Amino acid sequence: EILGALMSMVIVWMVTGVLTYLACMRLLHPDYDINATVMLITSACAVLSNILLSVILHQTGHGHSHSAPAREHVSAPLEKPALSNASLRAAFVHAMGDLFQSVSVLISALIIFFKPQYKIADPICTFVFSIFVLATTITILRDILTVLMEGR
């Protein structure tokens, strides 16, 4: 579980690095074209998919069922944050990061669709996403490393 969560974080950071590099290349070489219609359709589908995935992961991550009557409501035992299901948390954070990215790409696509001369919105969106991803994954990475190092 912990190694899976660690691999997920490494992959997320690698993809973020590649996207940041590509955004830098777009700023340095602004002679690229963007098909705003395709970008709009793709990002709208991604937003819907990531909302669905986030809801599923959030419900799985509780420790109790929302369908049980109140009298039969039984919660899972409380665990230390570092020992909770790190791979599920990593997947949820990954899905939330994807949702945030999809929403920002959707906003960029709308800007580019209505004002094609503002195609700089695409690399700016990538930089904002990259900062968000790095900020949200640091705590999970810390928890993963604590468990791997058998820390308390």
N, C-alpha and C positions, 0 to 999 in steps of 0.2 A: 504493500500500500504506500509506504513512505517513498520507496524508490520510484514507483509510478508517479507520485506527486512531484518528485524531484525532476523526473524526465519531462513531465508536463511543463514545469516552470522553465527548464532549459530550452525546450522547444518554443515556448512563448517568447522568451528573450531573444532567441535566434531569429524568429520571424520578425519580431519588432526591429531588430538590428538591420535586417534586409530591407524592410519597408522604409526605415529611416534613411538608409543609403540611397534607395531609389527616389525618395522625396528630395534628397540633396541634389541628385542628378537632374531632377526636373527643375529645380531652382537654378542650377548652373547652366542648363541647356533647355531654355523655354520654347524650343521649336517642336513641341509634341502636340498631338491632337487628342481631344477627349470626346468620345461619343456620349453625350450627356443623357440621351434616351436610354441607352443600354445601362449606363451607370445608375440611373434612376430606378429602372426596373430591378436590377440586380440588388441594389441596396435596400429597396423596399421588401423584397423577398427575404433578404438576410435579416432585416429587422424583425419580421414576423417569425422567422425560424428561431432566432435567438431569444425572443420573448417566450416562445413555447418551451424551448430548452431550459431557460432560466427558471420558469415556473415549475417544470418537472424536477429539476435539481434542487430547488428550494424546498419542495414538498418532501423529497426523498431525504433531505438533510436534517429534518427535524429530529426525530426520535420518538415521535408519536403520530397517530393517525388522526386526520381531521374528520373522518367518517365515523369514529366511535362515539357512542352517546357519552354525555358528560359523566355519568356514574361509572362507566367502564373505562374512563380515560386513564391510561397508564403511560407515564413518560419513561423514556430510557434513562438509565442511571447517568448522573452528571459525571463528565470526565474532565480532566485538565485540558485546556485549550490545545496544548501541544500534542496531546495524545488522542484527540478526537480524529475523525476520519479525514485525514489530510488530503487524500486523493479526491474525495468528494468536494472538499472546500476548494481545492485547486481547480477542479472542473467547473465549479460554480463561478469562481473568480474569472476563469477563462471565458465562460459563457457571458458573464457581465461585461468583460472587456470587449468581447466580440459585439455585444449589443451596443455598447458605447461607440465602438468604431463604426458599426453599421448605421447608427443614427447620425454620426458626424459625416459619413460618406453620403448619406441621404440628403443632409443639409447642403453639403458641397455640390451634390448633383443638382439640387434645385437652384442653387446660385449659378452654377455653370449653364444649366438649361436656359435660364432666363437672361443671364448676362455672360455670354461665352468669353468675353474679354477678362473675366475674373477667374480664369482657370488656375490661378495661384492658390485658390481655396483648397485644391486637392492636396498639394504638399503640406500646407499649413495644417490641414485636418490630420495628416499622418503624424506630424510633430506633436500635436496635442494628444493624440491617441498614444503615442509612444511614452510620453511623460506619465499619462494616466496608468498605463500598463505597468511601468516600472514602479510607480508609487504603490499600486495595489498588490503587487506580488512580493514586495520585500518582506512583509510580515509573515506571509505563508512560507517563504524561503527560510526565514529565521526559525519558524516552528519546525520545519523539516530538518534543518541542521541541528536543532536542539535534540530532536529525537534520535537522529543518526549519531550524534556525539554522546548520547545517553545523559543529557543535561537535565537539570531540574530548574 
